[in-house]
């Protein structure tokens, strides 16, 4: 088994002295039980100058240990077929983290693309990895990351919501919200502990949360992308399942849903 952390492997960090890259290095973890494939991916990522490889693992179990040691991981490059905890199962576990990392699958098997969509993977790369496709995958991850200002500032707009019930004020963290439902001049936010009515409009939340993994699917609904477990065809057109609840997708938002969630076709 191989478990490595930050600074324990040669050449594993990005070219941090590159003057052309204004954005901070993307913190990534690599998971693959094939040493040669892991080495190839490490080399390709290093050449991009965009990443800091903060950990590597040769199994799902080892990957969880690495993730537990690292305070921030932006993305996990993940093989699918491994002994023990496989890539798909690991992706499902990582999705339950308070701040789940983005997932990019790297595999020799194209037939798992649909499953990758179901666990909300950002991209799906086939081995041997094409450097152009790798650059595209990094760009897609960058597009889903919150802005540096928002990450550095917990006072970002609507990062915390307040709901007053009688003499009690409930504080709801944005990162705990599963979906939000418009209710006139208010929004009912649904989270693991229940739901609360807050005095905000759903359009305000959409603008404030669009870079934090939320997607507008209907004039009345804003959902956390990672909470979507199914997309269904229904009599009215399309719906998604979030936390066991079926929510409608309006015609005007279907394309955005497809573009944000569907893994791209293999490009060469």
N, C-alpha and C positions, 0 to 999 in steps of 0.2 A: 504493500500500500504506500501511497505517497500523499503526504499532507504537508504543504508548505505555507508559510505566512509571508507577510511583507518583509522584503529584504533578505529572503533566504535562498534566492535563486539569481543567477547571473543574467543580466540583460533583460530582466522581466519588467522594468518600468519604462515609461515613455521617455521621449527626448524632451525632458521638462525645460531645457534651455532654448527650445525652439522659439524664436522671436515672432513667428507668424501665427502662433496659436494663442489667442487671447483667452479662450475658455480654460477652466481648470481641467486637469486630466480626469478622464472617466475612470472610476475605480471598478475593476473587474475581477472576477474569479473564474478560473478555467476548471472544468470537470470532465475528465475523459480517462478511461481505463487503458487506453493505448498510448504508451509513452511516445512513440513516434508522431502520432497525430497531435498529441499535446504539445510536443516540441515544435512542430510545424506551425500550429496556431499561435503559440507564444511568439515565434519569430515574426509572423505576419502582423500580429498586433503591435509588436514593438516598432515595426517599420512605419506604422501609421503616425506615430508621434502624438496620438490622442489619448492613450490609456496609461494607467498605472495598474499593473497586475499585482493585486494585494494578496492573492492566494491561489493555490492549485490543489486539486484533489483527484484521486483515482477511483473514487466511489461516492455514491450518494451519502453514505454515513460519514465519510471523511469531509465531504463538502459542508455538511451541517455543522461540523466542528469548526471549520474555517469561518463560516458565516457567523457563528456565535462569538468568535474572537474579534471580528471586524465591526467597528461602529457604523460604518457606511459602506455599502456595496451598491454601485449603480446598476451593474449588469452581470449576469452569469452566462458564460458560454458553456453550453451543456450538451454532452453526448446523450443519446437516448438509450441504447442497449448496453446496460452494465449489470453486473451481478449485484445481488442485494437490492437496495433501493435504486430503481431505474430512473432514467431521466424524467419521464412523465410524472412519476410519483413524487420525485424531488421537486419538480416545478409546482405541483399542487401544494406541497408543504411550504415552499417559499412564498406562495401567494398569500399565505395566512400570516406572514410576518407583519408587524405594525407598519413598516415601510418596505414593502416587497421590492426586490430588485427586478429589473427587466430581464427577460429570458430570451436568449438567442440559441436555438438548437443548432448543433453541428453534428451531422450524422451521415453515414453512408447509405441510409435507407430513405428513399423518397416517399414511401407509402405512409409515413407517419405524419404527413403535413396536416391532415384534417385534425388529428389529435392535438397537434401543436396549436392550431387555431382555438381549440376548445379550452386550452389552458392559457390562452391570451399571450402567446409568444409574440415578441416583436418581429422576429425574422426566423428563417429556417434555411440554413446553409448546408449544402451537401459536400462531402469529401471527395476529392481534394478541394480545399477551399479556394475559390477564385478571389484574388485580391480586390477586384472591382466590386464583387458582391459583398465582401467584407466591409469595404468602405461604405457601401450603401446601408448595410446593417447598422454600422456605427452612427450614420446620419439619422436613421430612424430612431435609434435610442436617444440621441441628442434631442430630437424633436419632441420626445415624450418627457424629457426631464424638466423639472421646475427651474425657473430662472435662478441665477446665482443670488440675486437680491432676495428672492422669496425664501430660498434655503437658508440664508444668513439671518433673516429677520422673522422671528416668530409673530411679529405684529403685522404680517402681511394681511391685506384685506380679507376679512371673513375666515381667518385661520381658526378663530374660535367664535362660536355662536352662543347666545344666551337666551334662555327661555324662562320666563317668570310664571310660576304656577302658585297662586296665593302668595304666601310670604317666602316662598323658596325660589331661588334663581338657579336654574340648571345650566352648567357650562358644557357645551358639546364641541369636542375637537373635530376639526375638518377631517383628520385622518381616521376618525372612527365612523364617519358617515358612510352608509351603503348606498342610499339613494335619497333624493329630495323630490317632494311632490308639491306643486304649486297649489295654493289655497287663497285666492284673492290677493290681498296685499301681504299675505304671509306665505311661509313655506313650512311644510311639515317635513322634518329631517328624520330619516329612519336609520337607526344604528343598532349595534348588538344588544344594547340594554333597553331598547324600546323605540319610542319616537317622541319628538317634541315640536311644538309650533313656535317658530321664530319670526320676528318682524323683519323680513327681507323679501325681495322679489327673486323669483327663480332666475331671471335674466342677470341680476347682480351676482348671484352665486355662479352662474355659468361663466361669466367673465373672470371672476376671481379664482375659480377652481379649474379652468381649462388646462392649465399646465401642471395640475396635481392629479391627473388620472381620471378626471370626470368628463362625461360625454352627454350632451343634450340629445335625447332620443325622441322628444315629443314636447309640445309647448308646455305640458304639465309635468314632465319628468326629466330629471338630471341624475345620471347613474355613475357609480364608480366602475370603470372599465373592468378592473380585476375581479369585481363581484359578479359579472355576467357569466352564467354557467351554461346557458343555452340560447340559441336563436331559433325561433319557431315560425313556421308559416301558418297563419291563422286566417279565419274567414275575412277579417278586416284588412289583411295584408301581411304584417310581420309583427312579431313580439319578441321580447327577451325575457329570460327568467333571471331574477336577481333575488338571492336569499329566499328561494322557494316561491317568490311572487312573480306572476306574469305581468309585464308592463308593455303597453303598446308602443310601437315605433311608427311615427308618422311618415308619410310619403317623403316629405321634404328632408327628413333626417336619415333616410335609409342609406344614401350614398356615403354620408359621413361615417355611419356605423360600419359599413363595409370597408371603407378606406382605412379606418383606425384599427379594426380588429382582424381583418382577413390577412393571412400571410401572403406576401407577394409571390408570384410565380417565379420559378427558377429562371434566372437570366444568365446569358452567356455572351 
